[in-house]
Amino acid sequence: MSARPSILPVFVPHWGCPHACVFCNQRRISGVKSHATPETVRAEVAKAAALLPPGTKPELAFYGGSFTAIPEEQQIALLSTAKQFVDEGKLSSIRLSTRPDAIDPSVLERLHAYGVETVELGAQSMCEEVLCRSNRGHTAEDVIKASRLIKEAGFILVLQMMTGLPGDSFERSIETADKLISMQPDGVRIYPTVIVRDTKLYDLWQAGEYREHTVEDAVALGAVLLPMFERAQIPVIRFGLNPTEELTSGDAVGGAYHPALGELVRSRVLRNRAEEMLQGVAAGSRVTIFVHPKQLSQMTGQNRCNVKALERMFSLTALHVKTDASLMAGTVRVEK
């Protein structure tokens, strides 16, 4: 669930966004206060060239706004600058994020002309009530239509979903995941809702009109969502907001913000699988769980939380976690 390596982000916070989504303050989330310019693109490419290993060709990504909804002249200025570096071999490709209702054939034709390969679509939810209460300003049908157009035009499609938005529930998030899977994207990002200062959601939370989606809520739900996408062979390339100094220092005041949220989810997936295999074990047993060597810490859990939880749940005398290189990642073997 880690992000694709060597992505070079260039932020366009809120640019092109026609609505103020209740959860969003991209300036606080990204830590960037102003829109990107061609000069920004040049500076980021030069910085990457100085920091990355020789021969690395990062993918430039325009994030934080609705790129295809910003004025066309500004789109072309940014894209043409980025394409120059692609043509020179300094960038591998270009990706961008946008809204479902800001996609049509003419938009996609323009993106093709400037070398864009990946389009990330902010679906957030496939429940109309959740979209409405979040002030998204688009429908679930817009997501379906835009996804179809993007795939038919030959782009790589990444769908972004959120959990814990106003009106959302465990069941509605599962339904959203099912519908996203049916659109067969090339990848997904899952962002559990974080309460950020200076947003409508923060005001609703302060007024007692929104119950926060906690880290535990997000981990429990994520441990169901992740296997769903894995079974469909759809990579989850990010789980949770990318940690920033601003969010960690206090801009994230509630909700599911944790700098290692994806790791917590992977750990819970393994714990859930161990629980299934321990059903029926006699109280007082001593048990050993085997996992792939790279997943030892995930199975053990932070501060041995998985070990402690399983010992308590099944009244075990002791539970040990060991590695077995013959096991596939994600597989759990139990010796009772």
Disulfide bonds with the S-S distance in Angstrom:
none
